[in-house]
Amino acid sequence: QCNLIGWWKNDLGSKMHVSEVNNQGNFLGEYHTAVSSAQNPIEPSPLVGSQHLDEDGQCTFGFTVNWKFSDSTAVFVGQCFAEKGEEEVLQTSWLLREKVDSQTSNWKATR
């Protein structure tokens, strides 16, 4: 059964720490990205999320990261997979929204 509490690391070296998951499935944590196009030094950034509490333990979840070192916000959605005898694995997709100067630049603000 998947338990999101603890440290997670992705293929690029970014790390996420989920500090608690309450009985409603809401959680808090911190994201330590290893990659950024921002000019400022990278800083750990807070995350807040929610997971679906289900019977088989392979939950879906989502969280938002408020980047402290740039004018951007990221959202992640995914699922935790817990195969018998294997480590838990999180598979996610993400969107990043960067601040732009005008509405005419909106087209390039989300990746």
C-alpha positions as CSV (number, residue, x, y, z in Angstrom):
1,Q,0.0,0.0,0.0
2,C,1.3,3.4,-1.0
3,N,2.3,5.9,1.7
4,L,3.2,9.3,0.4
5,I,4.9,10.4,3.7
6,G,8.7,10.6,3.4
7,W,11.3,11.5,0.8
8,W,10.9,10.9,-3.0
9,K,13.4,11.5,-5.7
10,N,12.9,11.7,-9.5
11,D,15.2,10.8,-12.4
12,L,16.6,14.4,-12.7
13,G,17.6,14.6,-9.0
14,S,14.7,16.7,-7.7
15,K,13.4,15.6,-4.3
16,M,10.1,16.0,-2.5
17,H,9.4,15.5,1.1
18,V,5.8,14.9,2.3
19,S,5.7,15.5,6.0
20,E,2.1,14.5,6.8
21,V,-1.1,13.1,5.2
22,N,-4.2,13.7,7.3
23,N,-7.3,11.4,7.4
24,Q,-8.9,13.4,4.6
25,G,-5.9,12.7,2.3
26,N,-4.6,16.3,2.4
27,F,-0.8,16.7,2.7
28,L,1.9,19.2,3.1
29,G,5.6,19.1,2.2
30,E,8.5,20.7,0.5
31,Y,9.9,20.4,-3.1
32,H,13.6,20.6,-3.7
33,T,14.0,21.0,-7.5
34,A,17.3,20.2,-9.2
35,V,16.4,22.0,-12.4
36,S,15.3,25.5,-13.1
37,S,15.4,28.2,-15.8
38,A,15.1,31.0,-13.2
39,Q,18.0,33.4,-12.7
40,N,17.7,33.2,-8.9
41,P,19.4,30.5,-6.8
42,I,17.1,27.5,-6.3
43,E,15.4,27.3,-2.9
44,P,13.2,24.6,-1.4
45,S,9.6,25.5,-2.0
46,P,6.4,24.5,-0.1
47,L,3.8,22.1,-1.6
48,V,0.3,21.4,-0.7
49,G,-1.7,18.5,-2.0
50,S,-4.4,15.9,-1.8
51,Q,-4.6,12.2,-2.4
52,H,-7.5,9.9,-3.0
53,L,-7.7,7.4,-0.2
54,D,-8.7,4.0,-1.8
55,E,-8.8,0.4,-0.8
56,D,-6.0,-1.0,-3.0
57,G,-3.5,1.6,-1.9
58,Q,-2.5,2.7,-5.4
59,C,-3.7,6.2,-4.9
60,T,-4.1,9.1,-7.3
61,F,-2.9,12.5,-6.0
62,G,-2.1,16.1,-6.9
63,F,-0.1,18.9,-5.5
64,T,0.8,22.5,-6.1
65,V,4.3,23.9,-5.6
66,N,4.7,27.7,-4.9
67,W,8.3,28.3,-6.1
68,K,10.0,30.6,-3.7
69,F,12.8,31.7,-6.1
70,S,10.7,32.5,-9.2
71,D,7.4,34.0,-10.3
72,S,5.9,30.6,-11.2
73,T,3.7,27.9,-9.8
74,A,3.7,24.2,-10.8
75,V,1.0,21.6,-10.4
76,F,1.6,17.9,-10.4
77,V,-0.9,15.0,-10.8
78,G,0.0,11.3,-10.5
79,Q,-0.6,7.9,-9.1
80,C,1.4,5.8,-6.6
81,F,2.1,2.2,-7.7
82,A,2.9,-0.4,-5.1
83,E,3.5,-3.7,-6.8
84,K,4.1,-6.7,-4.6
85,G,7.7,-7.1,-3.6
86,E,8.7,-3.8,-5.4
87,E,9.4,-0.3,-4.1
88,E,6.6,2.3,-4.3
89,V,6.8,4.4,-7.5
90,L,5.1,7.7,-8.2
91,Q,4.3,8.4,-11.9
92,T,3.4,12.1,-12.4
93,S,2.7,14.8,-15.0
94,W,3.2,18.5,-14.4
95,L,2.3,21.9,-15.7
96,L,4.4,25.0,-14.9
97,R,2.9,28.5,-15.2
98,E,5.4,31.4,-15.4
99,K,4.5,35.0,-14.9
100,V,4.5,37.0,-18.1
101,D,4.3,40.8,-18.6
102,S,1.2,41.0,-20.7
103,Q,-1.9,39.1,-21.9
104,T,-0.4,39.0,-25.4
105,S,2.4,36.9,-24.0
106,N,0.0,34.4,-22.3
107,W,0.6,31.8,-25.1
108,K,4.2,31.2,-23.8
109,A,3.5,31.1,-20.1
110,T,2.6,27.5,-19.5
111,R,4.7,24.4,-20.2
